Amino acid sequence: MYTFLIGLAILFIGGAIYGRICENIMKPDDRKPPAITKNDGVEYTPMEYWRNTLLNLMNIAGSGPILGPIQGILFGPIAFILIPVGNILGGAVHDYFSGMMAMRNDGVQMPKLVHQFTNKFVYNFYNVFICFLMLLVGTVFISVSGNLIAAEILGTPVRNIDGVVYVPTAVWVIYGIIFAYYFAATILPLNKFVARIYPLLAIVLLVASIGLGYGLFFQGYITVLEELSWSNWRGIHPQGIPLLPIFFITVACGIMSGFHSSQNVIISRYMSSEREGRMTFYNMMVIEGLIAMFWAAAAMAVVQRGIIENPIDLLTRTAPVIGIVCRDMLGTTAGMVAIIGMIVLPATTGDTALRSMRLMIGEYFGIDQRPIGTRLAISAVIFAAVAGVLYWSTTDPGGFGVLWRYFAWSNQTLAIFALAIATIYLVAKGYTYAPYVTLVPGAWYTFITMAFILNAPIGLGLSYELSMGLGVAIAVVYCVLVMKQGAKVRDSKIAIETPPQY
């Protein structure tokens, strides 16, 4: 219990202090943002502060801060410390600087920011990589939302019996409905469709999260939580999996998510003032960290209380665990409200992922996407690809597991790029110490992602020791290259942001 409470204190107190430090580095002012200077009523248009804040929370808080922490708690109570520390020093920093840099550069998509601060090779690679991630995000979250609805509301789950997958017709129908919603959210202007329904969905999410917190504190859940000790701080995974690098790959959202940078850019096009940045970008990531902490505690509690006897079920039965936790904590009715909130999370993230993919494809090829016919054509290609991957991951016995592992790895790998260009930007502006605020988490995740993919069966399958050593070496190279590029941009005297317009 005390370890969990210490983690919450780190999250909120640390977030308040470090968020202010980040804000002092960027020094938000009264310059006119792209929502004002480029207002076209479609992709750029000012919206209310509260609406932007809720939109960004709904965009970034998918199923990651639920599924990841449920599996991550198998490493033990060290998760209650690593989640908040990683969140305030890494994930929230990533979100704040990517969002603010977008605002200061006409709200361009992340690939254009990467091109502006690096070179054409990195730009082209990043374009392919981020579109790959957006495709995975859209597919994963359709699957998660659809399967939760089928299993927890309709009672018709997908079943894997002796290696044969049985998919009820109802599941395909649910997928189709989610598909239709995603398609509408992808092609229609944000302020005409998504912005009107997200506040209602945000209420459901907030009620579900409050209910989860109530259950933890008032239903006796936190009293059974394991405490951090000298014997378990290195991780106590029942399968003997080492803490590094797997924990940070498993608990992606809640600590670090490269996907968020693509969503922050979208919201930056609707904000009326730079002064909204810390709440909209940094603090909303802290809220996602809170959701991750709640689910990590709930997962540990159901094991400690004997509700789930085999801890490995947290790996193999993640979706049913959500239903078990909600109903045991809150009862049938309130538990169902919480389950609906957990369905809303992935549903409201996958749609914006595919919207981002459409915008980036159009931006890369210089396509004017104001005509709806153009948006329809690009979206049709995207959704054809999503449908193919969704069918494979649903019907193949190990399909979703492979899909999730690639999603988690690519999600954190993408964050390296956003942190790199933030560091280059800060070096180019002449700061001495501020660049380390973004360089350190960038280097850490370079080590984590490279060590993982070098060692993992879905990667090169090298030995653990060799992979860790190579991961460290690549992280050092990352630091050298990023700092050198920052100095190069600084010495070139090129404009690194749109001049202020008051």
C-alpha positions as CSV (number, residue, x, y, z in Angstrom):
1,M,0.0,0.0,0.0
2,Y,2.7,2.5,1.0
3,T,4.7,1.9,-2.2
4,F,1.6,2.6,-4.2
5,L,0.9,5.8,-2.3
6,I,4.5,7.0,-2.7
7,G,4.2,6.4,-6.4
8,L,1.1,8.6,-6.5
9,A,2.9,11.3,-4.6
10,I,5.8,11.1,-7.1
11,L,3.3,11.4,-10.0
12,F,1.5,14.4,-8.8
13,I,4.1,16.4,-6.9
14,G,6.8,15.5,-9.4
15,G,4.5,16.3,-12.3
16,A,3.7,19.7,-10.9
17,I,7.3,20.6,-10.4
18,Y,8.8,19.1,-13.6
19,G,5.9,20.4,-15.7
20,R,6.7,23.9,-14.6
21,I,10.4,23.4,-15.4
22,C,9.4,22.3,-19.0
23,E,7.1,25.3,-19.3
24,N,9.9,27.6,-18.2
25,I,12.2,26.2,-20.9
26,M,9.7,26.8,-23.7
27,K,8.5,30.1,-22.3
28,P,5.0,30.2,-23.8
29,D,3.9,33.7,-24.9
30,D,1.1,35.6,-26.6
31,R,2.1,34.8,-30.2
32,K,-0.8,33.8,-32.5
33,P,-1.0,30.0,-32.8
34,P,-1.8,28.2,-36.1
35,A,-5.4,27.9,-35.1
36,I,-5.6,31.7,-35.6
37,T,-3.0,32.3,-38.4
38,K,-4.1,29.4,-40.6
39,N,-7.8,29.1,-39.7
40,D,-9.6,27.2,-42.5
41,G,-12.5,25.9,-40.5
42,V,-11.5,22.3,-41.2
43,E,-8.0,21.2,-40.1
44,Y,-7.1,24.5,-38.3
45,T,-9.7,26.3,-36.2
46,P,-9.8,27.5,-32.6
47,M,-11.8,25.5,-30.0
48,E,-12.4,26.0,-26.3
49,Y,-9.6,25.3,-23.8
50,W,-11.5,22.6,-21.9
51,R,-12.5,20.9,-25.1
52,N,-9.0,20.7,-26.4
53,T,-7.8,19.3,-23.0
54,L,-10.4,16.6,-23.0
55,L,-9.8,15.8,-26.6
56,N,-6.2,15.2,-26.1
57,L,-6.8,13.0,-23.1
58,M,-9.2,10.9,-25.1
59,N,-6.8,10.7,-28.0
60,I,-3.8,9.5,-26.0
61,A,-5.4,7.3,-23.3
62,G,-6.1,4.1,-25.3
63,S,-5.9,0.6,-24.0
64,G,-2.2,0.9,-23.4
65,P,-2.5,2.3,-19.9
66,I,-4.8,-0.7,-19.1
67,L,-3.3,-3.7,-20.8
68,G,0.3,-2.7,-20.3
69,P,0.2,-2.2,-16.5
70,I,-1.9,-5.3,-16.0
71,Q,0.9,-7.3,-17.5
72,G,3.6,-5.1,-16.0
73,I,2.6,-5.8,-12.4
74,L,4.0,-9.3,-12.8
75,F,7.4,-7.7,-12.2
76,G,6.3,-6.7,-8.8
77,P,5.7,-3.5,-6.8
78,I,8.7,-1.8,-8.5
79,A,6.0,-0.9,-11.2
80,F,4.5,1.6,-8.7
81,I,7.7,3.6,-8.8
82,L,8.9,3.1,-12.4
83,I,5.5,4.2,-13.8
84,P,5.4,7.7,-12.2
85,V,9.1,8.4,-12.6
86,G,9.1,7.4,-16.2
87,N,5.9,9.4,-16.8
88,I,7.0,12.7,-15.4
89,L,10.7,12.5,-16.7
90,G,9.9,10.8,-20.0
91,G,6.4,10.5,-21.4
92,A,5.0,13.9,-20.2
93,V,8.2,15.6,-21.4
94,H,7.9,13.9,-24.8
95,D,4.2,15.1,-25.1
96,Y,4.8,18.6,-24.0
97,F,7.7,19.4,-26.3
98,S,6.3,17.7,-29.3
99,G,3.0,19.6,-28.9
100,M,4.7,23.0,-28.3
101,M,7.1,22.6,-31.2
102,A,4.2,21.8,-33.5
103,M,2.4,25.0,-32.3
104,R,5.5,27.0,-33.1
105,N,5.9,25.5,-36.6
106,D,2.4,26.1,-38.0
107,G,1.0,22.9,-36.6
108,V,2.8,20.7,-39.2
109,Q,2.7,16.9,-38.8
110,M,5.6,15.2,-37.0
111,P,7.3,14.0,-40.2
112,K,7.7,17.6,-41.4
113,L,9.2,18.5,-38.0
114,V,11.6,15.6,-38.3
115,H,12.5,16.7,-41.8
116,Q,13.1,20.3,-40.7
117,F,15.5,19.3,-37.9
118,T,17.3,16.3,-39.5
119,N,17.6,15.2,-43.1
120,K,15.7,13.6,-46.0
121,F,16.8,10.0,-45.2
122,V,15.6,10.2,-41.6
123,Y,12.4,12.0,-42.8
124,N,11.6,9.2,-45.3
125,F,12.3,6.5,-42.8
126,Y,10.2,8.2,-40.2
127,N,7.3,8.6,-42.6
128,V,7.2,4.9,-43.2
129,F,7.7,4.0,-39.6
130,I,5.0,6.3,-38.2
131,C,2.4,5.1,-40.8
132,F,3.2,1.5,-39.8
133,L,2.6,2.4,-36.1
134,M,-0.7,4.3,-37.0
135,L,-1.9,1.2,-38.8
136,L,-1.1,-1.0,-35.8
137,V,-2.7,1.4,-33.4
138,G,-5.9,1.5,-35.4
139,T,-6.1,-2.3,-35.8
140,V,-5.2,-3.1,-32.2
141,F,-7.8,-0.7,-30.7
142,I,-10.6,-1.9,-33.0
143,S,-9.7,-5.4,-31.8
144,V,-9.6,-4.5,-28.1
145,S,-12.8,-2.5,-28.2
146,G,-14.7,-5.1,-30.3
147,N,-13.6,-8.0,-28.2
148,L,-14.5,-6.3,-24.9
149,I,-18.0,-5.5,-26.2
150,A,-18.4,-9.1,-27.4
151,A,-17.1,-10.7,-24.3
152,E,-18.4,-8.4,-21.5
153,I,-21.6,-7.0,-22.9
154,L,-22.9,-9.6,-25.4
155,G,-21.3,-12.7,-23.9
156,T,-20.0,-13.9,-27.2
157,P,-16.2,-13.8,-27.0
158,V,-13.7,-15.0,-29.5
159,R,-12.5,-18.5,-28.5
160,N,-9.3,-20.3,-29.1
161,I,-9.9,-24.0,-28.6
162,D,-7.0,-26.4,-29.3
163,G,-5.4,-23.9,-31.6
164,V,-8.5,-23.2,-33.6
165,V,-10.0,-19.7,-33.4
166,Y,-13.8,-19.4,-33.4
167,V,-15.0,-15.9,-34.2
168,P,-18.8,-15.4,-33.6
169,T,-20.7,-13.5,-36.2
170,A,-21.5,-10.8,-33.6
171,V,-17.8,-10.0,-33.3
172,W,-17.5,-9.2,-37.0
173,V,-20.7,-7.1,-36.8
174,I,-19.1,-5.1,-33.9
175,Y,-15.9,-4.7,-35.8
176,G,-18.0,-3.3,-38.7
177,I,-19.8,-0.8,-36.5
178,I,-16.4,0.4,-35.0
179,F,-15.1,0.5,-38.6
180,A,-17.9,2.8,-39.7
181,Y,-17.3,5.1,-36.7
182,Y,-13.6,5.2,-37.3
183,F,-14.1,6.0,-41.0
184,A,-16.4,9.0,-40.2
185,A,-14.0,10.3,-37.6
186,T,-11.1,10.0,-40.1
187,I,-12.7,12.0,-42.9
188,L,-14.9,14.6,-41.1
189,P,-13.4,17.8,-39.6
190,L,-12.5,17.4,-36.0
191,N,-14.6,20.2,-34.8
192,K,-17.7,18.9,-36.7
193,F,-17.7,15.3,-35.4
194,V,-15.2,14.1,-32.9
195,A,-15.1,17.3,-30.8
196,R,-18.9,17.0,-30.3
197,I,-19.1,13.5,-29.0
198,Y,-15.7,13.2,-27.2
199,P,-16.9,15.4,-24.2
200,L,-19.7,12.8,-23.6
201,L,-17.2,9.9,-23.9
202,A,-14.8,11.8,-21.6
203,I,-17.5,11.9,-18.9
204,V,-17.8,8.1,-19.2
205,L,-14.1,7.7,-19.0
206,L,-13.8,10.0,-16.0
207,V,-16.7,8.3,-14.1
208,A,-15.0,4.9,-14.8
209,S,-11.6,6.1,-13.6
210,I,-13.2,7.6,-10.4
211,G,-15.0,4.4,-9.8
212,L,-11.8,2.4,-10.2
213,G,-10.1,4.8,-7.7
214,Y,-13.0,4.5,-5.3
215,G,-12.7,0.7,-5.4
216,L,-9.0,0.8,-4.7
217,F,-9.3,3.0,-1.7
218,F,-12.7,2.1,-0.2
219,Q,-13.1,-1.6,-1.1
220,G,-9.9,-2.7,0.6
221,Y,-7.9,-3.3,-2.6
222,I,-4.8,-1.1,-1.7
223,T,-4.4,-2.8,1.7
224,V,-3.3,-6.1,0.1
225,L,-0.8,-4.5,-2.3
226,E,2.7,-5.9,-2.0
227,E,5.5,-3.5,-0.8
228,L,8.8,-2.8,-2.5
229,S,11.7,-4.4,-0.7
230,W,15.4,-5.3,-1.2
231,S,14.4,-8.7,-2.4
232,N,11.9,-7.7,-5.1
233,W,13.1,-4.4,-6.4
234,R,14.8,-6.0,-9.4
235,G,11.6,-7.6,-10.5
236,I,10.0,-10.9,-9.6
237,H,8.4,-12.0,-12.9
238,P,7.0,-15.6,-12.5
239,Q,8.5,-16.6,-15.8
240,G,11.9,-15.3,-14.8
241,I,11.8,-12.5,-17.4
242,P,14.3,-9.7,-16.6
243,L,13.1,-6.3,-15.6
244,L,15.2,-4.6,-18.3
245,P,14.2,-4.0,-21.1
246,I,10.9,-5.9,-21.0
247,F,9.2,-3.9,-18.4
248,F,9.5,-0.7,-20.3
249,I,8.3,-2.3,-23.5
250,T,5.3,-3.9,-21.7
251,V,4.2,-0.8,-19.9
252,A,4.2,1.5,-22.9
253,C,1.4,4.0,-22.4
254,G,1.5,5.5,-19.0
255,I,5.3,5.8,-19.1
256,M,6.2,6.6,-22.7
257,S,4.3,6.6,-26.0
258,G,5.6,7.9,-29.3
259,F,2.1,7.7,-30.7
260,H,1.2,10.7,-28.5
261,S,3.3,13.1,-30.6
262,S,1.1,12.5,-33.6
263,Q,-2.0,13.4,-31.5
264,N,-0.5,16.4,-29.8
265,V,0.2,17.9,-33.3
266,I,-3.5,17.5,-34.2
267,I,-4.6,19.3,-31.0
268,S,-2.0,22.0,-31.5
269,R,-4.0,23.1,-34.6
270,Y,-7.1,23.9,-32.4
271,M,-5.5,25.7,-29.4
272,S,-5.9,29.4,-29.0
273,S,-2.9,30.1,-26.8
274,E,0.5,28.6,-26.1
275,R,-0.3,29.0,-22.4
276,E,-2.7,26.1,-22.7
277,G,0.2,23.8,-23.5
278,R,1.2,22.5,-20.0
279,M,-2.3,21.4,-19.1
280,T,-3.2,20.1,-22.5
281,F,0.1,18.2,-23.2
282,Y,2.0,17.6,-20.0
283,N,-0.7,17.2,-17.5
284,M,-2.9,15.0,-19.6
285,M,0.0,12.5,-19.9
286,V,0.2,12.7,-16.0
287,I,-3.5,11.7,-15.9
288,E,-2.8,8.8,-18.2
289,G,-0.1,7.8,-15.7
290,L,-2.7,7.9,-13.0
291,I,-4.9,5.5,-15.0
292,A,-1.9,3.2,-15.5
293,M,-1.2,3.3,-11.7
294,F,-4.9,2.4,-10.9
295,W,-4.8,-0.6,-13.2
296,A,-1.5,-1.8,-12.0
297,A,-2.8,-1.7,-8.4
298,A,-6.1,-3.4,-9.4
299,A,-4.2,-6.2,-11.2
300,M,-1.9,-6.9,-8.3
301,A,-4.9,-6.8,-5.9
302,V,-6.9,-9.4,-7.7
303,V,-3.9,-11.8,-7.6
304,Q,-3.2,-11.0,-3.9
305,R,-6.9,-11.5,-3.0
306,G,-7.0,-14.9,-4.8
307,I,-9.6,-13.7,-7.3
308,I,-7.2,-14.7,-10.1
309,E,-5.2,-17.7,-8.8
310,N,-2.6,-17.9,-11.6
311,P,-0.7,-14.7,-12.1
312,I,0.2,-15.8,-15.7
313,D,-3.5,-15.2,-16.5
314,L,-2.6,-11.5,-16.5
315,L,-0.6,-12.3,-19.7
316,T,-3.0,-14.7,-21.4
317,R,-6.4,-13.4,-20.3
318,T,-5.9,-9.6,-20.1
319,A,-9.3,-8.6,-21.5
320,P,-11.3,-10.9,-19.1
321,V,-9.2,-9.5,-16.2
322,I,-10.7,-6.1,-17.0
323,G,-14.2,-7.5,-16.4
324,I,-13.2,-9.4,-13.3
325,V,-11.6,-6.3,-11.7
326,C,-14.5,-3.9,-12.5
327,R,-17.3,-6.3,-11.3
328,D,-15.4,-7.4,-8.2
329,M,-14.6,-3.8,-7.2
330,L,-17.9,-2.1,-8.0
331,G,-20.6,-4.7,-8.3
332,T,-22.5,-5.6,-11.5
333,T,-24.1,-2.2,-12.4
334,A,-21.2,0.1,-11.5
335,G,-18.8,-2.5,-12.8
336,M,-20.5,-2.4,-16.2
337,V,-20.2,1.4,-16.3
338,A,-16.5,1.0,-15.7
339,I,-16.2,-1.7,-18.4
340,I,-17.9,0.7,-20.9
341,G,-15.3,3.3,-19.9
342,M,-12.5,0.8,-20.7
343,I,-14.2,0.2,-24.1
344,V,-14.3,4.0,-24.7
345,L,-10.5,4.4,-24.2
346,P,-9.3,2.3,-27.1
347,A,-12.2,3.4,-29.3
348,T,-11.3,7.1,-29.0
349,T,-7.6,6.5,-29.7
350,G,-7.7,4.3,-32.7
351,D,-9.9,6.7,-34.7
352,T,-7.5,9.6,-34.3
353,A,-4.5,7.3,-35.2
354,L,-6.1,6.7,-38.6
355,R,-6.9,10.3,-38.9
356,S,-3.3,11.2,-38.3
357,M,-2.2,8.6,-40.9
358,R,-4.5,10.3,-43.5
359,L,-3.1,13.7,-42.7
360,M,0.5,12.5,-42.8
361,I,0.1,10.8,-46.1
362,G,-1.6,13.9,-47.6
363,E,1.2,16.1,-46.3
364,Y,4.0,13.9,-47.6
365,F,2.6,13.8,-51.1
366,G,1.4,17.4,-51.0
367,I,-2.3,16.5,-51.5
368,D,-4.9,19.2,-50.6
369,Q,-7.3,17.4,-48.3
370,R,-9.9,20.0,-47.9
371,P,-12.1,18.4,-50.7
372,I,-13.9,15.5,-49.1
373,G,-13.4,13.3,-52.1
374,T,-9.6,13.4,-51.5
375,R,-10.1,12.4,-47.9
376,L,-12.4,9.6,-48.9
377,A,-9.8,8.2,-51.4
378,I,-6.9,8.2,-48.9
379,S,-9.1,6.8,-46.1
380,A,-10.3,4.0,-48.3
381,V,-6.7,2.8,-48.9
382,I,-5.9,3.0,-45.2
383,F,-9.0,1.1,-44.1
384,A,-8.4,-1.7,-46.6
385,A,-5.0,-2.3,-45.0
386,V,-6.5,-2.2,-41.5
387,A,-9.2,-4.7,-42.5
388,G,-6.5,-7.1,-43.8
389,V,-4.4,-6.9,-40.6
390,L,-7.5,-7.1,-38.4
391,Y,-8.7,-10.3,-40.1
392,W,-5.3,-11.9,-39.7
393,S,-4.8,-11.0,-36.1
394,T,-8.4,-12.2,-35.2
395,T,-8.3,-15.5,-37.0
396,D,-4.7,-16.5,-36.4
397,P,-4.2,-18.2,-32.9
398,G,-1.1,-16.1,-32.1
399,G,-2.0,-13.1,-34.3
400,F,-3.0,-10.6,-31.7
401,G,0.0,-11.4,-29.5
402,V,2.4,-10.7,-32.3
403,L,0.5,-7.6,-33.3
404,W,0.6,-6.3,-29.7
405,R,4.4,-6.9,-29.3
406,Y,5.2,-5.0,-32.5
407,F,2.8,-2.2,-31.5
408,A,4.5,-1.8,-28.1
409,W,8.0,-1.8,-29.5
410,S,7.3,0.5,-32.4
411,N,5.4,2.9,-30.1
412,Q,8.4,3.5,-27.9
413,T,10.8,3.5,-30.8
414,L,8.8,6.3,-32.4
415,A,9.3,8.4,-29.3
416,I,13.0,8.5,-29.8
417,F,12.5,10.7,-32.9
418,A,10.3,13.3,-31.2
419,L,12.7,13.5,-28.2
420,A,15.6,13.8,-30.7
421,I,14.2,16.8,-32.6
422,A,13.2,18.4,-29.3
423,T,16.8,18.1,-28.1
424,I,18.1,19.5,-31.5
425,Y,15.6,22.4,-31.2
426,L,16.8,23.3,-27.7
427,V,20.5,23.1,-28.6
428,A,19.8,25.2,-31.7
429,K,18.1,27.8,-29.5
430,G,21.4,28.1,-27.5
431,Y,20.4,26.4,-24.2
432,T,23.2,24.9,-22.2
433,Y,21.4,22.5,-19.8
434,A,17.8,22.4,-21.1
435,P,18.6,19.9,-23.9
436,Y,19.3,17.2,-21.4
437,V,15.7,17.3,-20.3
438,T,14.8,15.6,-23.6
439,L,18.2,14.0,-24.4
440,V,18.2,11.7,-21.3
441,P,14.8,10.1,-21.9
442,G,15.6,9.8,-25.6
443,A,18.9,8.0,-24.8
444,W,17.2,5.7,-22.3
445,Y,14.5,4.6,-24.7
446,T,17.1,4.1,-27.5
447,F,18.7,1.6,-25.1
448,I,15.4,0.0,-24.2
449,T,14.0,-0.4,-27.7
450,M,17.3,-1.5,-29.3
451,A,18.1,-4.0,-26.5
452,F,14.6,-5.4,-26.8
453,I,14.5,-5.9,-30.6
454,L,18.1,-7.3,-30.7
455,N,17.1,-9.9,-28.1
456,A,13.4,-10.7,-28.7
457,P,12.2,-13.6,-30.8
458,I,10.3,-11.0,-33.0
459,G,13.7,-9.3,-33.6
460,L,17.2,-10.7,-34.1
461,G,17.2,-13.2,-31.2
462,L,20.7,-12.3,-29.9
463,S,21.8,-13.3,-26.4
464,Y,20.6,-11.1,-23.5
465,E,24.1,-9.9,-22.5
466,L,25.1,-9.0,-26.1
467,S,21.8,-7.2,-26.7
468,M,22.1,-5.1,-23.5
469,G,25.7,-4.1,-24.4
470,L,24.8,-3.2,-28.0
471,G,21.8,-1.3,-26.6
472,V,24.1,0.9,-24.5
473,A,26.5,1.5,-27.4
474,I,23.6,2.5,-29.7
475,A,22.3,4.9,-27.0
476,V,25.7,6.6,-26.8
477,V,25.8,7.0,-30.6
478,Y,22.3,8.5,-30.4
479,C,23.4,11.1,-27.9
480,V,26.5,12.1,-30.0
481,L,24.5,12.4,-33.3
482,V,21.7,14.3,-31.7
483,M,23.9,16.9,-30.0
484,K,26.0,17.3,-33.2
485,Q,22.9,17.8,-35.2
486,G,21.7,20.4,-32.8
487,A,25.0,22.3,-33.0
488,K,24.8,22.1,-36.8
489,V,21.3,23.6,-36.9
490,R,22.3,26.3,-34.5
491,D,25.4,27.3,-36.6
492,S,23.4,27.3,-39.8
493,K,21.3,30.2,-38.5
494,I,18.1,28.7,-40.2
495,A,14.7,29.5,-38.7
496,I,13.7,26.8,-36.2
497,E,10.2,28.1,-35.5
498,T,7.6,30.5,-37.0
499,P,8.3,34.1,-35.9
500,P,5.9,35.4,-33.3
501,Q,2.8,37.1,-34.6
502,Y,0.9,39.2,-32.0
